[in-house]
């Protein structure tokens, strides 16, 4: 059994409905990827300065949050997920 060093479980699960898979666009590179292969990331704007938050009423602060899908190659390059161990290290444990 191979040893996996990735800190996440990659579950490429298809939907129960057979047929064409839904395709989404990667938020970084624009590549069209099946939705079940992507990683989700929330991009948004937040005010972190405590003095501004004390001066302004929170009801008047509108921060947005956008859900974006990231393809596996961009997720690795932007360090959203880590790569698994190399093949050399996998063979060392067998």
SULWOQUI-V841808 format. One record per residue. N is the residue number from 1. RES is the residue in one small letter. PHI is phi in radians with two decimals (none if undefined). PSI is psi as a letter, one per 40 degrees, with the letter a starting at -180 (none if undefined). Layout:
N;RES;PHI;PSI
N;RES;PHI;PSI
This chain:
1;x;none;h
2;x;-1.26;i
3;x;-1.61;h
4;x;-1.87;h
5;x;-1.81;e
6;x;-1.29;h
7;x;-1.41;e
8;x;-2.42;i
9;x;-1.81;h
10;x;-1.53;h
11;x;-1.89;h
12;x;-1.61;g
13;x;-1.72;h
14;x;-1.44;i
15;x;-1.32;i
16;x;-1.23;d
17;x;-1.42;h
18;x;-1.48;i
19;x;2.21;a
20;x;-1.24;h
21;x;-1.38;i
22;x;-1.27;h
23;x;-1.98;h
24;x;-2.10;i
25;x;-1.77;h
26;x;-1.15;h
27;x;-1.28;e
28;x;-1.74;d
29;x;-1.80;e
30;x;1.46;e
31;x;-1.28;i
32;x;-1.52;h
33;x;-2.28;i
34;x;-1.05;i
35;x;-1.11;d
36;x;-1.27;e
37;x;-1.65;e
38;x;-1.58;i
39;x;-1.89;i
40;x;-1.69;i
41;x;-2.44;i
42;x;-1.81;h
43;x;-1.88;h
44;x;-2.82;a
45;x;-2.25;h
46;x;-2.33;i
47;x;-1.67;h
48;x;-1.86;e
49;x;-1.33;h
50;x;-1.18;d
51;x;-1.22;d
52;x;-1.19;d
53;x;-1.14;d
54;x;-1.30;d
55;x;-1.39;d
56;x;-1.87;i
57;x;-1.21;h
58;x;-1.08;e
59;x;-1.21;d
60;x;-1.63;e
61;x;-1.65;h
62;x;-1.91;h
63;x;-1.79;h
64;x;-1.80;i
65;x;-2.39;h
66;x;-2.14;h
67;x;-1.53;h
68;x;-2.22;i
69;x;-1.79;h
70;x;-2.16;h
71;x;-1.26;i
72;x;-1.05;d
73;x;-1.23;d
74;x;-1.24;d
75;x;-1.13;d
76;x;-1.27;d
77;x;-1.26;d
78;x;-1.64;e
79;x;1.05;f
80;x;-1.38;d
81;x;-2.24;i
82;x;-1.74;i
83;x;-1.28;i
84;x;-1.31;i
85;x;-1.20;i
86;x;-1.24;i
87;x;-1.11;d
88;x;-1.06;d
89;x;-1.22;d
90;x;-1.14;d
91;x;-1.30;d
92;x;-1.19;d
93;x;-1.48;e
94;x;-1.44;none
